[in-house]
Amino acid sequence: MVTIIGGGLAGCETAYQIAKEGIKVRIYEMKPEKFSPAHTNKNLAEIVCSNSFKSNLHTNACGLLKEELRLLDSLLIKCADETSVPAGQALAVDRENFSELVTKKIKENPNIEIINKEIKEIPEDSEIIVISTGPLTTEKLSEEIMKLTGVQGLHFYDAAAPIVEKETINMNIGFYGDRYGKGEACYINLPMNKEEYEKFWNELVNAEIVELHEFEKREIFEGCMPVEVMAKRGIDTLRFGPLKPVGFTDPRTNERPYAIVQLRQDNKEASIYNIVGFQTNLKFGEQKRVFSMIPGLENANFVKYGVMHRNTFINSPELLDETYNLKSNRNIYFAGQITGVEGYVESIASGMVVGKNIVNRIKDKTKIVFPETTMIGSLSKYIATPNDKFQPMNANFGIMPQLEEKIKDKKIKYEKLADRAIENLKNSLQK
Ligand SMILES: Cc1cc2nc3c(=O)[nH]c(=O)nc-3n(C[C@H](O)[C@H](O)[C@H](O)COP(=O)(O)OP(=O)(O)OC[C@H]3O[C@@H](n4cnc5c(N)ncnc54)[C@H](O)[C@@H]3O)c2cc1C
């Protein structure tokens, strides 16, 4: 018997993958007995916000992930396809129909039992446990998880700066270096003159921000203030904060810049960089528009936008292996947003990996680690790779191993990466 705590997107995919192999599964879902601040309907696999599963295009990272999930017989993507509504190149669903259909499929499966109950302690009567309680895991269970992960191992808030693809940073403007030439010169620095800074500042303070849910509002801590809030304190506040230019000389002018934006390496391969101090509540479109005004980022590809929201997630690089299995207790798996994958489709993908691995484990077969050249494999790799600044990650081409040949045209490059992913996934399935 496998016990799954949380019947959301990840939990339902995991349950289906296990049950279809004839193995008994029990799902504990607290709804309708108790609802998180964002959940409102009684069904499983509730879509809490946007009804979009993002692009269906092969050349889009999330589109590729969905294509891979279809190849792997994902129940949730199948239900999304069946309940889709017109949305151009995106896969959008009728949210009620989607959750209802997933609930129906799970309920009619003779190997799955659903118990509507909030879990406050990790059950001891099950051989294998999957924790998939999502970004709004209840307080009591979070305390239990903390016992497994240690206090440092569980985060309740996500304050992440945007991440850009290194290849798309204009290095005719950007230069490597640390303040006063100290350290390893691992930052990429983007200098600004007075005019560029003032234009940027003006757009930043007037940009549109997202409306936060009541439960997401909290006091601002100085060390973790949204960049736009800091900017609104005065035109020079950023120049005395994260955009401080002291200790730098712009190699193009041999002078100290008026302000400097620093980018920090975000993965081992140095293919993606985050913008230091730019945690933000700006709308995604506004982030693209305003942050692209920073000299050097005019053509930057944003693989992840900045966010500041309630999000329970564990420190996966320390705690999990590439099958989302807890290293300190092999009977426990985590799946979904709580592992640090971010987004509906990414949560489903992690549920897929967990489900398939539990099946193999019960059948005494080897672990399934998808090739890192696939989107599903690169996400698993990302969450299990040492990273002392670990932040949740969505599907993007920046976390995949790059192609051997350098291709400038982004569309052609993504097409080749996507073709390679599908071919490698198909090959791995034949083994
Ligand atoms: C407010 C908000 C908006 C979001 N908007 C988007 C978006 O627009 N697009 C996007 O791609 N992603 C979005 N996300 C991120 C994320 O993709 C979704 O939260 C996604 O639903 C995560 O899937 P999951 O299976 O990990 O968790 P969930 O789908 O949240 O499922 C977790 C389930 O566990 C249950 N549960 C929790 N605690 C317990 C317990 N102790 N015992 C029993 N059951 C429990 C919950 O009731 C829930 O049904 C959003 C997240 C939040 C919080």
The ligand as an ORCA input file, in Angstrom:
! r2SCAN-3c Opt
* xyz 0 1
  C      -2.188     31.274     -4.826
  C      -1.438     30.446     -5.818
  C      -1.587     30.686     -7.178
  C      -0.882     29.896     -8.122
  N      -1.069     30.141     -9.436
  C      -0.455     29.383    -10.362
  C      -0.696     29.602    -11.752
  O      -1.475     30.477    -12.130
  N      -0.046     28.824    -12.648
  C       0.789     27.849    -12.256
  O       1.339     27.153    -13.129
  N       1.048     27.618    -10.949
  C       0.443     28.367     -9.984
  N       0.685     28.137     -8.651
  C       1.734     27.203     -8.256
  C       1.452     25.683     -8.311
  O       1.682     25.223     -9.589
  C       0.121     25.236     -7.879
  O       0.002     25.599     -6.549
  C      -0.108     23.703     -8.047
  O      -1.433     23.450     -7.742
  C       0.829     22.839     -7.219
  O       0.457     21.483     -7.308
  P       0.629     20.510     -6.056
  O       0.044     19.211     -6.427
  O       2.018     20.555     -5.608
  O      -0.236     21.190     -4.897
  P      -1.814     21.444     -4.842
  O      -2.418     21.389     -6.181
  O      -1.986     22.676     -4.014
  O      -2.342     20.195     -4.030
  C      -2.102     19.998     -2.674
  C      -3.316     19.322     -2.051
  O      -2.960     18.920     -0.737
  C      -4.040     19.193      0.132
  N      -3.474     19.321      1.494
  C      -2.667     20.301      1.982
  N      -2.295     20.001      3.252
  C      -2.889     18.828      3.575
  C      -2.891     17.997      4.746
  N      -2.217     18.340      5.848
  N      -3.599     16.835      4.725
  C      -4.308     16.454      3.607
  N      -4.356     17.219      2.486
  C      -3.637     18.380      2.460
  C      -4.659     20.455     -0.443
  O      -6.013     20.595     -0.053
  C      -4.498     20.252     -1.938
  O      -5.627     19.642     -2.524
  C      -0.001     28.894     -7.680
  C       0.153     28.670     -6.315
  C      -0.560     29.419     -5.398
  C      -0.390     29.140     -3.928
*
